[in-house]
Amino acid sequence: MHELAAKVDEYARGMISGSGSTLFEELGLYYIGPVDGHNIDDLVSILKEVKSTKTTGPVLIHVVTEKGRGYSYAEKVADEYHGVAKFDPAIGKQLKARAPTQSYTTYFAGALIAEAEPDKDIVAIHAAMGGGTGSNLFQCSFPARCFDVGIAEQHAVTFAAGLACEGLKPFCAIYSSFMQRAYDQVVVHAVDLQRLPVRFAMDRAGLVGADGPTHCGSFDVTSMACLPNMVVMALADEAELFHMVSTAASINDRPCCFRYPRGNGVGVQLPPGNKGPALEGKRVALLGYGTAVQSCLAAAALVEARGLRLTVADARFCKPLDHALIRGLAKSHEVLITVEEGSSGGFGSHVAQFMALDGLLDGNLKWRPMVLPDRYIEHGSPADQLAEAGLTPAHIAATVFNILGRTLEALEVIS
């Protein structure tokens, strides 16, 4: 026991300054460290001693580790081993399947670079996520126009607001789930209240597969679309991502945001000039928001195989809503289903409020929202997560048949 106490005391004295106090002690903390996190014996001893000792206040144990310690390949390129796929331990090569398309993150970087080449006012900001947001690719092209503020999303937003005040065009690239850290600055103190033209690129929107519930981008549409001055967009494919980056660059009188998922594009031509409904049919309309449009198109194919052709429309904007598109769908169909990979209170809720105020729900129209369930979705493959959420093409097709009273076909298509 005395040896353990001595070990703790040894570390506790490690940061004592000449005045006999430390920054942490001035804050009322009992500081121990820095401790070598790779010395398991010391670390366990200290934890045991701290656990068994009665203290009058909080204890701060400063543990220092090295990312990838003990595996040379990880030590050399630590960022590539943050999330690891299958790899060959002998040579350190990760065995990733080669995809026919690039990731949405890479497409975003390419789109932003294309916009920034003729426009010197465009700058990129990220919070210690250069690789995760594609900002490192932008930095390669424009090293003086890319800013890493560290793991401080709230400061990233405030910094972007300051740049916008001076006439620059900041693109703040932050994961959807990490935007929650910065929300206070987005709403009142820095951006929306002042109508500052900060552009938010929200990566990892919707379900994120192996990244799990901590990184699941469920709430960005709900939280951003309730802000009075915010323009809120979501893309259906990589071509629309290019369009939305261009649109965001041209919005100079208010803030805007656009969301895109983890994963790869669907393989469309870059960029097409697509507009309006993606597929025209009768009786039932599917109004998709974001990449849910792809699931809607797949669901339409399932339903058409059973003799019913659906309309599929790509909403693109949650705010401002495309009122003409929604009126047209509501007045020319018996059923309207909104589909989104986000929480309740998002796109579908905005559509419902507009239709209620516009009198579109006073007649025979049947409206149904399809959103993420009111619970966290655990780790899994993207396909398994989508099935758990009830948002697969089969689930959408089954919803169509159920509303039309064709319950047997609903059961068949979901089985």
C-alpha positions in Angstrom: 0.0 0.0 0.0 2.9 2.4 0.9 4.5 1.6 -2.5 1.2 2.5 -4.3 0.9 5.7 -2.4 4.5 6.6 -3.2 3.9 5.9 -6.9 0.9 8.2 -6.9 2.8 10.9 -5.0 5.7 10.6 -7.5 3.3 11.4 -10.4 1.5 14.0 -8.5 4.7 15.9 -8.0 5.7 15.6 -11.6 3.9 18.8 -12.7 4.5 21.0 -9.6 5.9 24.3 -10.6 8.4 26.5 -8.7 5.6 28.2 -6.8 4.4 24.9 -5.4 1.2 24.7 -7.3 -0.1 23.6 -10.7 -2.8 25.0 -13.0 -5.0 22.0 -12.1 -4.5 22.5 -8.3 -5.5 26.2 -8.8 -8.7 24.9 -10.3 -9.3 22.7 -7.2 -8.2 19.4 -8.8 -5.7 16.9 -7.5 -3.5 16.3 -10.5 -1.6 13.1 -11.1 0.6 12.9 -14.2 1.6 12.7 -16.8 1.3 8.9 -16.6 2.7 6.6 -19.3 -0.4 4.9 -20.6 1.6 2.1 -22.0 3.1 1.2 -18.6 0.2 -1.0 -17.5 1.6 -1.8 -14.1 2.0 1.8 -13.2 -1.4 2.7 -14.6 -3.2 -0.1 -12.7 -1.4 0.8 -9.5 -2.4 4.4 -9.7 -6.1 3.6 -10.5 -6.3 1.2 -7.6 -4.8 3.7 -5.2 -7.0 6.6 -6.3 -10.1 4.3 -6.1 -9.2 3.3 -2.5 -8.2 6.8 -1.3 -10.8 9.1 0.2 -10.4 12.6 -1.3 -12.1 15.9 -0.7 -12.4 16.7 -4.4 -12.0 15.6 -8.0 -8.8 13.8 -9.1 -7.4 14.3 -12.6 -5.2 11.6 -13.9 -3.3 12.7 -17.0 -2.5 9.6 -19.1 -0.4 9.9 -22.2 -0.6 7.3 -25.0 0.7 7.1 -28.6 -1.8 6.2 -31.3 -0.9 2.8 -32.9 1.9 2.1 -30.3 3.6 -1.1 -31.0 2.5 -1.6 -34.6 4.9 0.3 -36.9 2.4 0.7 -39.8 -0.1 2.3 -37.5 2.5 4.5 -35.9 3.5 5.9 -39.3 0.0 6.7 -40.6 -2.2 6.8 -37.4 -5.2 8.5 -39.2 -5.5 5.5 -41.5 -5.8 3.1 -38.6 -8.4 5.1 -36.7 -11.2 2.9 -38.1 -9.7 -0.3 -39.4 -11.0 -2.7 -42.0 -9.5 -6.2 -42.4 -5.8 -5.9 -42.9 -2.7 -8.0 -43.5 -0.6 -7.7 -40.2 2.6 -8.6 -42.0 2.5 -5.6 -44.4 -0.1 -3.4 -42.8 -2.2 -3.2 -45.9 -6.0 -2.8 -45.3 -8.1 -5.1 -47.4 -10.8 -2.7 -48.5 -13.1 -3.7 -51.4 -12.6 -1.4 -54.4 -15.8 0.5 -55.0 -16.9 1.6 -58.5 -17.6 5.1 -57.2 -15.9 7.5 -54.8 -17.1 8.4 -51.4 -19.5 11.3 -50.9 -16.8 12.9 -48.8 -14.4 12.8 -51.8 -17.1 14.2 -54.1 -17.7 17.1 -51.7 -14.0 17.9 -51.7 -13.9 17.8 -55.4 -17.0 20.1 -55.7 -15.6 22.6 -53.2 -12.3 22.7 -55.0 -14.1 23.3 -58.3 -16.0 26.2 -56.8 -12.9 27.7 -55.0 -10.7 27.8 -58.1 -12.4 30.8 -59.7 -13.6 32.2 -56.3 -10.8 33.3 -54.0 -13.2 34.1 -51.2 -14.2 30.5 -50.5 -12.4 28.9 -47.5 -12.8 25.6 -45.7 -13.0 25.0 -41.9 -13.0 21.7 -40.0 -12.5 20.6 -36.4 -9.5 18.2 -36.5 -11.3 16.1 -39.2 -9.3 16.9 -42.3 -9.4 13.3 -43.5 -12.9 12.6 -42.3 -14.5 15.6 -44.1 -12.3 15.7 -47.2 -10.9 19.1 -46.1 -7.3 17.7 -46.4 -7.9 17.4 -50.2 -9.0 21.0 -50.3 -5.9 22.0 -48.3 -3.7 20.3 -50.9 -5.1 22.7 -53.5 -5.5 25.8 -51.2 -3.2 25.5 -48.2 -3.7 29.1 -47.1 -7.5 28.8 -47.3 -8.1 25.7 -45.1 -8.4 26.1 -41.3 -8.2 23.3 -38.7 -9.5 24.7 -35.4 -8.9 21.4 -33.4 -11.6 19.4 -31.7 -13.7 22.5 -31.1 -16.8 22.5 -33.3 -18.3 25.4 -31.4 -15.2 27.6 -32.2 -15.3 26.4 -35.8 -18.8 27.9 -36.2 -17.8 31.2 -34.4 -14.6 31.4 -36.6 -16.7 30.8 -39.7 -19.1 33.6 -38.6 -16.3 36.0 -38.2 -14.9 35.2 -41.7 -18.4 35.7 -43.2 -18.6 39.1 -41.5 -15.5 40.1 -43.5 -16.9 39.0 -46.8 -15.4 35.6 -47.1 -17.4 32.4 -48.0 -16.7 29.9 -45.3 -17.7 26.2 -45.8 -17.8 24.6 -42.3 -17.4 20.8 -42.8 -18.6 19.0 -39.7 -20.1 15.5 -39.1 -23.9 15.7 -38.7 -23.7 14.2 -35.1 -20.9 16.6 -34.2 -22.9 19.6 -35.2 -24.8 19.1 -32.0 -21.7 20.4 -30.1 -21.8 23.7 -32.1 -25.6 24.2 -32.1 -25.6 27.1 -29.6 -23.4 29.1 -31.9 -25.4 28.2 -35.0 -28.6 29.4 -33.5 -28.2 32.6 -31.6 -24.7 33.8 -30.8 -22.9 33.6 -34.2 -24.9 32.7 -37.3 -28.6 32.3 -37.8 -29.8 35.3 -35.8 -27.4 37.6 -37.7 -28.2 36.0 -41.1 -24.5 35.4 -41.7 -23.8 33.3 -44.9 -22.0 30.4 -43.3 -22.3 27.2 -45.3 -22.5 24.0 -43.3 -21.5 20.7 -45.0 -22.8 18.0 -42.8 -21.1 14.7 -43.5 -22.2 11.3 -42.1 -25.9 12.2 -42.2 -28.3 9.3 -41.5 -27.3 5.8 -40.6 -23.5 5.3 -40.6 -23.0 1.5 -40.4 -20.0 0.4 -38.3 -19.6 3.9 -36.8 -22.7 3.2 -34.7 -25.1 5.3 -32.7 -22.5 7.8 -31.5 -21.9 9.0 -35.1 -25.4 8.4 -36.5 -26.7 11.7 -38.1 -30.3 11.5 -37.1 -31.1 15.0 -35.8 -29.6 17.6 -38.2 -32.7 18.2 -40.3 -34.9 18.6 -37.3 -32.5 20.9 -35.5 -31.5 23.0 -38.5 -34.9 23.4 -40.3 -36.5 25.0 -37.3 -34.2 28.0 -37.5 -35.9 31.0 -39.2 -33.1 32.0 -41.6 -31.5 28.6 -42.4 -31.7 27.1 -45.9 -31.8 23.3 -45.5 -30.9 20.9 -48.4 -30.3 17.2 -48.9 -28.9 15.4 -51.9 -30.1 12.2 -53.6 -26.9 11.4 -55.3 -23.4 12.7 -56.0 -24.5 14.9 -58.9 -26.8 16.8 -56.6 -23.9 17.2 -54.2 -22.1 19.2 -56.8 -25.2 21.3 -57.4 -25.7 22.0 -53.7 -22.1 23.1 -53.2 -22.6 25.5 -56.0 -25.9 26.7 -54.7 -24.4 27.2 -51.2 -21.6 29.2 -52.6 -24.1 31.6 -54.3 -26.2 32.1 -51.1 -24.8 35.4 -49.6 -27.7 36.7 -47.5 -28.3 33.9 -45.0 -26.8 30.6 -43.7 -27.4 27.3 -45.4 -26.6 23.6 -44.8 -26.6 20.4 -46.8 -26.4 16.8 -45.7 -24.7 13.8 -47.3 -24.1 10.3 -46.0 -21.2 8.0 -45.2 -20.5 5.7 -48.0 -20.1 5.9 -51.8 -22.1 7.6 -54.6 -24.6 5.7 -56.7 -22.8 6.2 -60.0 -24.7 8.9 -61.8 -23.2 11.2 -64.4 -21.6 14.4 -62.9 -23.5 16.5 -63.0 -26.8 15.9 -64.9 -29.4 18.6 -65.1 -32.2 16.6 -63.5 -35.3 18.4 -62.2 -38.7 17.4 -61.0 -40.1 14.0 -60.3 -37.7 11.2 -60.8 -40.5 8.8 -61.8 -44.1 9.5 -62.7 -47.0 7.2 -61.9 -50.5 7.1 -60.4 -52.4 6.9 -57.1 -49.3 6.8 -54.8 -46.5 9.4 -54.6 -43.2 8.8 -52.7 -41.6 12.1 -51.8 -38.0 11.3 -50.8 -35.6 13.6 -49.0 -31.9 13.1 -49.5 -30.5 9.6 -50.3 -33.8 8.1 -49.3 -34.8 8.9 -52.9 -32.7 5.9 -53.9 -34.7 3.6 -51.6 -37.9 5.1 -53.0 -36.9 4.3 -56.6 -36.1 0.8 -55.6 -39.4 0.5 -53.8 -41.2 1.7 -56.9 -39.6 -1.1 -58.9 -40.9 -3.7 -56.4 -44.4 -2.3 -56.5 -44.4 -2.0 -60.3 -43.6 -5.7 -60.6 -47.0 -6.2 -58.9 -48.9 -4.0 -61.4 -48.8 -0.5 -59.8 -46.6 2.4 -61.1 -45.7 4.9 -58.4 -44.6 8.5 -58.6 -41.2 9.2 -57.0 -40.1 12.8 -56.4 -36.9 14.2 -55.1 -37.6 17.0 -52.6 -34.0 18.4 -52.3 -35.1 21.2 -50.0 -36.6 20.9 -46.6 -36.4 24.7 -46.2 -37.7 26.4 -48.2 -40.2 23.7 -49.2 -41.1 23.3 -52.8 -44.8 24.2 -52.3 -45.6 23.8 -56.0 -44.2 20.3 -56.0 -46.0 19.2 -52.9 -49.4 20.7 -54.0 -49.0 18.9 -57.4 -48.3 15.6 -55.7 -51.1 16.0 -53.1 -53.8 17.0 -55.7 -53.0 14.3 -58.2 -52.5 11.3 -55.9 -54.6 9.4 -53.4 -51.6 8.7 -51.2 -48.5 10.7 -50.3 -45.6 9.1 -48.4 -42.6 11.2 -47.2 -39.4 9.2 -46.7 -36.3 10.4 -45.0 -33.3 9.0 -43.1 -33.7 11.3 -40.1 -35.6 11.6 -36.9 -39.3 12.7 -36.5 -39.8 16.4 -36.6 -37.7 16.8 -39.8 -38.7 16.9 -43.4 -42.0 15.0 -43.1 -43.2 17.3 -40.3 -42.5 20.4 -42.4 -44.4 18.9 -45.3 -47.3 18.0 -43.0 -47.5 21.5 -41.5 -47.6 23.1 -45.0 -50.3 20.7 -46.3 -52.4 21.3 -43.2 -52.2 25.1 -43.5 -52.8 24.8 -47.2 -55.9 22.7 -46.8 -54.4 19.8 -48.6 -55.3 17.4 -45.8 -59.0 18.5 -45.7 -60.0 16.0 -48.4 -59.3 12.4 -49.1 -55.5 12.5 -49.3 -53.7 9.9 -47.2 -50.3 11.0 -45.9 -47.8 8.8 -44.1 -44.3 9.7 -42.9 -41.4 7.2 -42.8 -38.6 8.3 -40.5 -35.9 6.8 -38.3 -37.5 5.1 -35.2 -37.5 6.8 -31.9 -34.4 4.9 -30.6 -30.7 4.6 -31.3 -29.7 2.1 -34.0 -26.7 0.0 -32.9 -23.6 -0.9 -35.0 -24.1 -3.0 -38.1 -23.8 -3.0 -41.8 -25.7 -0.2 -43.6 -28.2 -2.7 -45.0 -28.9 -4.2 -41.5 -29.3 -0.8 -40.0 -31.7 0.3 -42.7 -33.7 -2.9 -42.1 -33.7 -2.3 -38.3 -35.0 1.2 -39.0 -37.8 0.0 -41.3 -36.6 2.1 -44.2 -35.6 -0.4 -46.8 -37.2 -0.5 -50.3 -39.2 -3.5 -49.1 -40.5 -1.6 -46.1 -41.5 1.3 -48.3 -43.3 -1.0 -50.7 -45.1 -2.7 -47.9 -46.3 0.7 -46.5 -47.8 1.4 -50.0 -49.7 -1.9 -50.1 -50.9 -1.5 -46.5 -52.4 1.9 -47.2 -54.1 0.6 -50.3 -55.6 -2.3 -48.3 -53.5 -4.9 -50.1 -52.2 -6.5 -46.9 -51.3 -9.9 -48.5 -49.0 -8.2 -51.0 -47.5 -6.1 -48.1 -46.6 -9.3 -46.3 -45.2 -10.9 -49.4 -43.0 -8.0 -50.3 -41.5 -7.7 -46.8 -40.9 -11.4 -46.3 
